[in-house]
């Protein structure tokens, strides 16, 4: 039987989006961060929002059970923003949790079950010491064949990176340039965890040495800084500290409605014209480590539904939990041919002022990666950019009509892709 082309039964629009500050907050819980994100989302709804109109809530969250000792969080979140007794559902798909939550919300609205749905993601990771965060995240890998053998996520993505280097000739400097680009973008994002460029961080280290009367480092530029193992130690070769996304607390909220209601909420809504989701084998089972099958499947589904092609997409937020992940994502989506993604990044194609801006928010690398909230956080950036509200980091000289988000779970066991249109 031939596969039917995917389609939505009715149109779905995004009419509000907001996020908390991403970072490390010892005095806050995931529910506190959720409330902050909800308030920011409500403020973004041009014509106002009556909370009583929201009919359901989908919460993306990876592991509040282990991070905070709090399970069953969806009704707690509903309670804290006045949504009880509306149905509230927690969605867990590792780092793709809120990307999948968005897809579930889209399906619910497109089916006609609901007209107005709140989608969110939240994660509070910094309660635990780093080694326990590492163990918690490892639960998203294959516990039998990967985690039990010592393959933490830096090591898993290092395997992807070394395979990519061997196949296509990329070098560690190419990964470093992705980090430099994303920190340059994050430096312009007031809600980013690391809103400093690599150059800012380098200069701060030099100034600190000067104040202490220590020998001054002889770094000529950011690449020199990133090549210095004292400043940028190897975590799992070739992935160094600045190739890795941080441990982060944060939340994001999105309001989606039936298309015919969009103008009742927003002067400038975005329309979700494509959604796709795919799965893949655990990393140790894959024949080719340089591509992620779930991403290719999700992108194909979303493009078919939207009736557009990769070259039509003007900006994208992709899942850069490690710098290699961004490069592979841009190839899996179809922006560049296999083995050409790192060359495009080196040439500045994916810079904020390039032909195909990627991760203008700073990405997970600089904005932060509160795993269950990252997919929804990507959509907040797309909302901000497409409405021309990104301030100093607004993509220059581009009337953005089409944009995309790509959200991976773990090493790509899950991927969602969403396509947004401004009309």
C-alpha positions as CSV (number, residue, x, y, z in Angstrom):
1,X,0.0,0.0,0.0
2,X,1.4,3.4,-1.0
3,X,2.0,5.9,1.8
4,X,-0.5,8.7,2.0
5,X,0.9,12.2,2.0
6,X,0.5,13.7,5.5
7,X,-1.8,16.6,6.0
8,X,-3.6,18.5,8.8
9,X,-7.4,18.2,8.9
10,X,-7.6,22.0,9.7
11,X,-5.1,24.8,9.9
12,X,-3.2,25.6,13.1
13,X,-1.6,28.9,14.1
14,X,0.8,30.1,16.7
15,X,-0.5,33.2,18.5
16,X,1.8,33.6,21.5
17,X,5.3,32.5,22.6
18,X,7.4,33.3,25.6
19,X,10.2,31.9,27.7
20,X,11.9,32.3,31.1
21,X,15.5,33.4,31.3
22,X,17.7,30.3,30.7
23,X,20.5,29.7,33.2
24,X,21.2,28.3,36.7
25,X,18.7,29.3,39.4
26,X,19.2,27.8,42.8
27,X,16.1,29.5,44.2
28,X,13.6,28.3,41.6
29,X,11.7,25.2,40.7
30,X,10.5,24.0,37.3
31,X,7.1,25.3,38.2
32,X,8.5,28.8,38.9
33,X,10.2,28.8,35.5
34,X,7.0,27.6,33.9
35,X,5.1,30.5,35.4
36,X,7.7,33.0,34.1
37,X,7.4,31.5,30.6
38,X,3.6,31.5,30.8
39,X,3.6,35.2,31.8
40,X,6.0,36.1,28.9
41,X,3.8,34.1,26.5
42,X,0.6,35.8,27.6
43,X,2.2,39.2,27.2
44,X,3.1,38.3,23.6
45,X,-0.6,37.7,22.6
46,X,-1.4,40.9,20.8
47,X,-5.1,41.0,21.7
48,X,-4.9,39.6,25.1
49,X,-5.5,36.1,26.6
50,X,-8.2,34.9,29.0
51,X,-6.6,31.8,30.7
52,X,-10.1,30.3,31.0
53,X,-10.2,29.9,27.1
54,X,-7.3,27.4,27.1
55,X,-8.7,23.9,26.7
56,X,-5.7,21.7,27.3
57,X,-2.0,21.7,28.3
58,X,0.8,19.6,26.9
59,X,4.1,19.8,29.0
60,X,7.4,18.6,27.6
61,X,9.7,17.4,30.3
62,X,12.5,14.8,30.3
63,X,13.0,13.9,33.9
64,X,11.7,16.1,36.7
65,X,11.5,12.8,38.6
66,X,15.3,12.5,38.8
67,X,16.3,16.1,38.6
68,X,13.8,17.4,41.2
69,X,12.2,14.3,42.8
70,X,8.9,15.5,41.3
71,X,6.8,13.3,39.0
72,X,3.3,13.9,37.7
73,X,4.2,17.5,36.9
74,X,1.6,18.4,34.2
75,X,-1.3,18.9,36.6
76,X,1.0,20.9,38.9
77,X,1.8,23.2,36.0
78,X,-1.9,23.5,35.2
79,X,-2.6,24.4,38.8
80,X,0.0,27.1,39.0
81,X,-1.4,29.1,36.0
82,X,-5.1,28.5,36.8
83,X,-5.9,25.8,34.3
84,X,-7.3,23.1,36.6
85,X,-9.5,21.1,35.7
86,X,-8.3,21.3,32.1
87,X,-6.6,18.1,30.8
88,X,-2.8,18.3,31.3
89,X,-0.4,15.8,29.8
90,X,3.3,15.4,30.3
91,X,5.2,14.4,27.2
92,X,8.7,12.7,27.5
93,X,10.9,12.1,24.5
94,X,14.3,13.1,26.0
95,X,15.5,16.4,24.6
96,X,12.7,16.4,22.0
97,X,10.1,16.4,24.7
98,X,8.6,19.8,24.0
99,X,9.0,19.4,20.3
100,X,6.8,16.3,20.5
101,X,4.5,18.1,22.9
102,X,4.0,20.8,20.2
103,X,3.3,18.1,17.6
104,X,0.7,16.5,20.0
105,X,-0.9,19.9,20.5
106,X,-1.0,20.6,16.8
107,X,-2.7,17.2,16.2
108,X,-5.2,17.9,18.9
109,X,-6.2,21.3,17.4
110,X,-6.1,20.0,13.8
111,X,-8.4,17.1,14.7
112,X,-11.0,19.5,16.1
113,X,-10.8,18.1,19.6
114,X,-9.6,21.5,20.9
115,X,-9.5,25.0,19.5
116,X,-7.0,26.6,22.0
117,X,-4.1,24.7,23.4
118,X,-1.1,25.6,25.6
119,X,2.2,23.8,24.8
120,X,5.2,24.1,27.1
121,X,8.5,22.7,28.1
122,X,10.2,22.9,31.4
123,X,13.3,21.4,33.1
124,X,15.2,22.2,36.3
125,X,18.6,20.5,35.9
126,X,21.0,22.3,38.2
127,X,19.7,20.8,41.5
128,X,22.1,17.9,41.0
129,X,25.9,17.9,40.8
130,X,27.3,17.5,37.3
131,X,28.1,13.8,37.7
132,X,24.4,13.0,38.6
133,X,23.2,15.2,35.8
134,X,25.4,13.1,33.5
135,X,23.9,9.9,34.9
136,X,20.3,11.3,34.5
137,X,20.9,12.3,30.9
138,X,22.5,8.9,30.2
139,X,19.1,7.4,30.8
140,X,18.1,8.8,27.4
141,X,20.7,6.6,25.7
142,X,20.6,2.8,25.4
143,X,21.2,1.8,29.0
144,X,22.2,-1.7,28.1
145,X,24.5,-1.2,25.2
146,X,25.7,2.4,25.6
147,X,25.4,3.9,29.1
148,X,26.6,0.7,30.8
149,X,29.8,0.9,28.6
150,X,30.6,4.4,29.7
151,X,29.2,6.2,26.7
152,X,27.9,9.4,28.1
153,X,26.4,12.0,25.7
154,X,29.7,13.8,25.0
155,X,31.2,10.5,24.1
156,X,28.3,9.5,21.9
157,X,28.5,12.8,20.0
158,X,32.3,12.5,19.8
159,X,31.7,9.2,18.0
160,X,29.5,11.1,15.5
161,X,32.1,13.8,15.2
162,X,35.0,11.4,14.6
163,X,33.0,9.5,12.0
164,X,32.1,12.7,10.3
165,X,35.8,13.9,10.3
166,X,36.9,10.6,8.8
167,X,34.3,10.6,6.1
168,X,34.3,14.2,5.0
169,X,37.5,15.8,6.2
170,X,36.2,18.2,8.8
171,X,38.5,19.4,11.6
172,X,38.2,20.5,15.2
173,X,38.5,24.1,13.9
174,X,35.3,23.7,12.0
175,X,33.4,22.7,15.2
176,X,35.0,25.6,17.0
177,X,33.7,28.0,14.4
178,X,30.1,26.8,15.0
179,X,30.6,27.6,18.7
180,X,32.0,31.1,17.9
181,X,29.0,31.8,15.7
182,X,26.4,30.7,18.2
183,X,28.1,32.6,21.1
184,X,28.1,35.7,18.9
185,X,24.3,35.2,18.5
186,X,23.7,34.4,22.2
187,X,25.6,37.5,23.2
188,X,22.7,39.5,21.7
189,X,20.0,37.4,23.5
190,X,19.1,38.7,26.9
191,X,17.5,35.4,27.9
192,X,20.5,33.3,26.9
193,X,22.4,31.4,29.6
194,X,25.7,32.5,28.1
195,X,25.0,35.9,26.5
196,X,28.7,36.5,25.9
197,X,30.7,36.0,22.8
198,X,33.8,33.7,22.8
199,X,35.8,36.9,22.3
200,X,34.2,38.4,25.4
201,X,35.0,35.3,27.4
202,X,38.6,35.3,26.1
203,X,39.1,39.0,27.0
204,X,37.6,38.4,30.5
205,X,40.2,35.6,31.1
206,X,43.0,38.0,30.0
207,X,41.7,40.8,32.3
208,X,41.5,38.3,35.2
209,X,45.1,37.2,34.7
210,X,46.2,40.9,34.5
211,X,44.4,41.7,37.8
212,X,46.1,38.7,39.5
213,X,49.5,39.7,38.1
214,X,49.8,36.4,36.3
215,X,51.5,35.9,32.8
216,X,49.1,37.1,30.1
217,X,47.8,34.4,27.7
218,X,49.0,34.9,24.2
219,X,45.8,34.3,22.4
220,X,45.6,36.1,19.0
221,X,41.9,35.4,18.4
222,X,39.0,33.2,19.4
223,X,40.4,30.1,17.7
224,X,43.6,30.4,19.6
225,X,41.6,30.6,22.8
226,X,39.5,27.5,21.9
227,X,42.6,25.5,20.9
228,X,44.2,26.1,24.4
229,X,43.4,23.1,26.5
230,X,43.7,25.2,29.7
231,X,40.8,27.4,28.4
232,X,38.9,24.8,26.5
233,X,39.7,21.3,27.8
234,X,38.8,18.1,25.9
235,X,35.6,16.5,27.3
236,X,35.5,13.6,24.8
237,X,37.8,14.1,21.8
238,X,37.2,15.9,19.5
239,X,34.4,17.5,21.6
240,X,35.8,20.2,23.9
241,X,34.1,22.2,26.6
242,X,32.9,24.9,24.2
243,X,31.5,22.3,21.8
244,X,29.1,21.2,24.5
245,X,25.8,22.7,25.6
246,X,25.5,23.6,29.3
247,X,23.4,22.3,32.1
248,X,20.4,24.6,32.2
249,X,17.2,25.5,34.0
250,X,14.4,27.0,31.9
251,X,10.9,26.9,30.5
252,X,9.0,28.0,27.4
253,X,5.3,28.3,26.5
254,X,3.5,28.4,23.2
255,X,-0.2,29.2,22.5
256,X,-1.6,27.4,19.4
257,X,-5.2,27.8,18.1
258,X,-7.3,26.8,15.2
259,X,-6.4,28.9,12.1
260,X,-9.8,30.6,11.9
261,X,-9.3,32.0,15.4
262,X,-5.8,33.3,14.9
263,X,-6.7,36.9,14.1
264,X,-8.8,37.0,17.3
265,X,-5.6,36.6,19.3
266,X,-2.8,38.1,17.2
267,X,-2.3,40.9,14.7
268,X,0.6,38.9,13.3
269,X,0.1,35.2,13.9
270,X,2.4,32.4,12.5
271,X,0.9,29.5,10.7
272,X,2.2,26.0,11.4
273,X,2.1,24.5,7.9
274,X,4.3,21.4,8.4
275,X,5.0,19.0,11.2
276,X,7.0,15.8,11.1
277,X,8.3,13.3,13.6
278,X,10.7,10.3,13.1
279,X,12.6,7.8,15.1
280,X,15.9,6.0,14.7
281,X,18.0,3.2,16.0
282,X,20.2,3.6,19.1
283,X,23.5,5.0,18.0
284,X,25.4,1.7,18.3
285,X,23.0,0.1,15.8
286,X,23.4,2.6,13.0
287,X,25.3,1.8,9.8
288,X,26.3,5.4,9.3
289,X,27.0,7.7,12.2
290,X,27.2,10.9,10.1
291,X,23.5,11.2,9.5
292,X,20.4,10.8,11.7
293,X,17.5,8.9,10.2
294,X,14.8,10.4,12.4
295,X,15.7,13.9,11.3
296,X,15.6,13.0,7.6
297,X,12.2,11.3,8.1
298,X,10.8,14.2,10.1
299,X,12.0,16.8,7.7
300,X,10.6,14.9,4.7
301,X,7.2,14.6,6.4
302,X,7.1,18.3,7.3
303,X,8.2,19.5,3.9
304,X,5.6,17.3,2.2
305,X,2.9,18.6,4.4
306,X,3.9,22.2,3.9
307,X,4.5,21.9,0.2
308,X,7.8,23.7,0.4
309,X,11.5,22.7,0.0
310,X,14.6,23.1,2.1
311,X,15.8,26.0,-0.1
312,X,12.6,27.9,0.7
313,X,13.3,28.0,4.4
314,X,14.9,31.3,5.3
315,X,16.0,30.8,9.0
316,X,16.1,27.8,11.3
317,X,16.7,26.8,14.9
318,X,18.3,23.4,15.0
319,X,19.4,21.1,17.8
320,X,23.0,21.9,18.5
321,X,23.5,20.1,21.8
322,X,27.0,19.7,20.5
323,X,28.6,21.6,17.7
324,X,28.7,18.5,15.4
325,X,25.0,18.2,15.9
326,X,24.3,21.5,14.2
327,X,26.4,20.5,11.2
328,X,24.7,17.1,10.8
329,X,21.3,18.7,11.2
330,X,21.8,21.2,8.4
331,X,22.6,18.3,6.1
332,X,19.8,16.0,7.3
333,X,17.2,18.7,6.8
334,X,18.5,19.2,3.3
335,X,19.9,22.7,3.5
336,X,23.3,21.3,2.4
337,X,24.5,18.1,0.8
338,X,26.2,15.5,3.0
339,X,29.7,16.6,3.9
340,X,28.9,20.2,2.9
341,X,27.5,21.5,6.2
342,X,30.8,22.3,7.8
343,X,32.0,24.1,4.7
344,X,28.9,26.2,4.7
345,X,29.4,27.1,8.4
346,X,33.1,28.0,7.7
347,X,32.1,30.3,4.8
348,X,29.6,32.2,7.0
349,X,26.5,30.9,5.2
350,X,24.8,30.0,8.5
351,X,25.8,33.2,10.3
352,X,23.1,35.7,11.4
353,X,23.9,37.8,8.3
354,X,24.5,34.8,6.1
355,X,22.3,33.4,3.4
356,X,20.8,30.7,5.7
357,X,20.9,31.9,9.3
358,X,21.0,29.0,11.8
359,X,20.4,29.4,15.6
360,X,20.1,33.1,15.8
361,X,19.1,32.6,19.4
362,X,22.5,31.3,20.2
363,X,21.2,27.8,20.0
364,X,21.4,25.2,22.7
365,X,25.1,25.9,22.8
366,X,24.8,29.5,24.1
367,X,21.2,30.1,24.9
368,X,21.2,27.0,27.1
369,X,19.7,23.5,27.0
370,X,17.0,22.8,29.6
371,X,16.4,19.5,27.8
372,X,12.6,19.3,28.1
373,X,12.2,22.9,27.2
374,X,14.6,23.2,24.4
375,X,12.2,22.4,21.5
376,X,9.6,25.0,22.7
377,X,12.4,27.5,23.3
378,X,13.5,27.2,19.6
379,X,9.9,28.1,18.6
380,X,10.1,31.3,20.8
381,X,13.1,32.4,18.7
382,X,11.3,31.8,15.4
383,X,8.2,33.7,16.7
384,X,10.5,36.6,17.7
385,X,12.4,36.7,14.4
386,X,9.4,36.3,12.1
387,X,7.6,39.1,13.8
388,X,10.6,41.4,13.6
389,X,11.0,41.6,17.4
390,X,14.5,40.3,17.9
391,X,16.1,43.7,18.4
392,X,19.9,43.7,18.0
393,X,19.9,40.0,16.9
394,X,17.2,40.5,14.2
395,X,18.3,38.9,11.0
396,X,19.3,41.8,8.8
397,X,17.8,42.6,5.4
398,X,15.4,39.6,5.3
399,X,11.6,39.5,5.2
400,X,11.1,36.2,6.9
401,X,8.1,34.2,5.4
402,X,9.2,30.7,6.1
403,X,11.2,29.2,9.1
404,X,11.9,25.8,10.6
405,X,12.7,24.2,14.0
406,X,14.5,20.8,14.4
407,X,14.5,19.2,17.8
408,X,16.4,15.9,18.6
409,X,15.9,13.5,21.4
410,X,19.2,12.1,22.7
411,X,21.3,11.0,19.8
412,X,18.3,11.3,17.5
413,X,16.2,8.4,18.6
414,X,13.4,11.0,18.2
415,X,13.3,14.1,16.0
416,X,10.5,16.6,15.3
417,X,10.6,19.2,12.6
418,X,8.1,22.1,12.3
419,X,7.6,24.6,9.6
420,X,6.2,28.1,10.2
421,X,4.8,30.6,7.7
422,X,4.0,34.3,8.1
423,X,1.3,35.6,5.7
